[in-house]
């Protein structure tokens, strides 16, 4: 089956494609869990194979996404240690997002969405788990975004010219503009806020992440990544935000990457609808 035949099949059978994509996504989510656990610690994501905290290897039959955790009831068979619920949650979330991509997006953009979502889940998971964002997946977000923009101009809607090279150049310009806006936006906010607060307001990882989102989603996506992420972060961590107004010596650190990732995924899937909703709302 050629790539064109595959696209036609997916277009006419989105539900079937979504089921397959969901199953693949759960398997990918299992690998993302490995990345989330090992990357912040500087460990290889290839070797050694999956193993329990006590060092015992995990049999293949117990390493099946979602099913393995349910069969074990969240407890390691070898030593009885508790297995974090993060593992099935990441597998389920990845599977759902992969399936949603093929239900709501054109085939090519759905495939790109799987790459985009996977990298964002790694970044968000690392920030939640260790309050540390590894450079490798962050820079990969920027690099793959630019590369895929050139390979698939439809990512940025650049399909108007009969000459494919023109479409690719226009798409690359959109990605580069998104990278520039994402970088500059966070850099200036970080610089001004650091001066006002007299402490680092945002990390370099936030700058790279917003640039990567710009590569995939254009400059509008970079803007939504920041401001939409801020709104999502406030809604999720409202008790912590309210606590800032109380007098206390130690304040809780709130990871921002998960909120930025959630806003970015929302934009990638529903950007045009969000723009239309905003225009209707502003026009009364």
TAMO-V690116 format. One record per helix or strand. SS is the DSSP state (H for helix, E for strand). FROM is the first residue (numbers start at 0). LEN is the number of residues. Records with the same first field share a line. If there is no record, write none. Layout:
SS: FROM-LEN ; FROM-LEN
//
This chain:
H: 2-10 ; 13-28 ; 59-3 ; 66-6 ; 85-19 ; 106-24 ; 134-17 ; 152-4 ; 163-34 ; 203-33 ; 237-6 ; 256-26
E: 50-1 ; 56-1 ; 74-1 ; 81-1
//
